[in-house]
C-alpha cells in the first residue's frame, strides 16, 4: 500500500521495491522521511539495484539506511552497487544481524567510521562532503575482529 502522510513536521512516503524470500521476489516498501532540510531514506528489505523510476521517487537523499544482510535483502556486493545511486552523504548499514564480516565486506573501498554507540545525530550542516558509511554499534555488541 502506498503511504503518504505527515507526522508533525515530517513528510513520510513509501517507494515500492522488491525484496527476496527463498528465491522469490516479493513486493515491499522503502520509506522516505523528509524533514524539510534533511531527507532520510530507509531502504527496507531491498534486494536489487534501484531503477530510474525508484531513484526519481526517492528524490534528494541525505542519509540512507541500507540493508546488507543477503538473506532476505541484498548482499554486501549489491549494496555497494546501490550505495552510489541515491548519492547520500551518510549511509548506515542494517540487517546484518551482528555478522560483522558483512559490514567489513560492505565498507571496503568506501570512506567509513564505526561509532561506539547506536545513536547518530545528523543535521544538514554536519553532513560530510562525500558519501561516508557510518556503522553503529548494536546495543551490547562490539565489532570483534571484523572491524
N, C-alpha and C positions, 0 to 999 in steps of 0.2 A: 504494500500500500504506500502511496505517495504521502510524504509528510511535508508540511509547510506551515510552520507556526511560529509565533513569537512568545518568548517567555521573558518577562522583564524587558531588558534592552537587547536580548539575544534573538536573532532570527535563526531558526533551525529548519533545515530541509534535508530531504533524503535524495540520494542519487542511486538508481538501480545498478547493481553489479551482479556478478556471478561468483559463487563460492563452490568448492568441490566437496563432495561427500562420497567416499567409496567409489571414486572414478566417475561419478555423475555430476553434472553441473546443475546447481540449484540457484534459483533467483535469490538474491539477498539485497542488502542495502548498506550504503555508506552514508555517513551523516556529516553535514557541514554546520558549523556553529559560527555565524557571522556576528561579531561583536561590534561592527561598525568600523573600528580602526584595526581590528585584528581578526583573521579568519582561520579557524581550526577545522581540519578535516579528519574524521575517524573513518578509516577505510574498511571497517568491519571485518568480514571474513573473505576479503578479496583474494582471488586465486589466479588473476590474469593481468596482463598489461592493460592499461586504460585505453579505451577507444577515444577518437577525437570528440565524439559526442559526450562521453563521460567527462573528459577534460573540460569541455566547454561548460557543462553543468556545474562542475566544481568551482569554476571561476578562479580568482586570485587566492592562493592558499599560502598562509604564512607558516603554519605548523601542521604537520601531518603525522597522524598516529598510524603506523604501517605494520601489518601482520607479517611475520617471517617464519611461522611455525612449520609449514609444509604438510601438515596432516589434513586439516580442513581448510587451510589457507595456502598462499603461495610459499614456496621455499625461499631461502635467502637469496639465491641467484636471481630468481624472478623479481624479488623485492628490490634488488639492486638495479634492475632494468626499469622498474616502476618509479623508483625514487626521483629521478630527474624529471619525470613527466609533469607533475604539478608545480615544479620549481619552488619547493618550500624552502624557507630559511632554516627551519628546525624539523628534524624527523625523529620520532620516538618509536622504537621497535616495540612490538607487542606480540602476544600469542606464542611465545617461545617456551613457556612452561618451565622457566628456570634452567633450560638447556642452554648454557652459555656458549657452547660450541656454535650454536646457530647465530648468536649475537656476534661472535668473532667472525664467522663467515660473512655476515651481512655488512659489518663495518669495514671490512678490508677495502682499502683504496679510497675511503671517504674520511674527511675530517670528522673526528668523533671525540666524545668525552663521556666518562662514566661518573654519575653523581652518587654520593654516598647515601642518599635518601631516595624517597619515592615521590618527591614533590619538585616541580619546576615552576618558577614564577616567570612569566613572559609578558613583555609589553612591546609595542611597535618600536620604541626607542632602543630596546636591548637586543633586538634581532641581529644575528650575525650578518655580514655582507654576502656570504655564500652559504650553501647548504651545509649544515652540521648535524650529525647524528648525536642525539643525547640519550644515553642509556640510563634509565632509572634503576635503582636497586630495589628489588621486591622486599616487602616487609619481612624482616628476619632472614633475608637472603644475602649472600655475598656472591662475588663473581668467580671465586675459586681460581683454577689455573687457566680458564678460558679468557681471562682478561687481556 
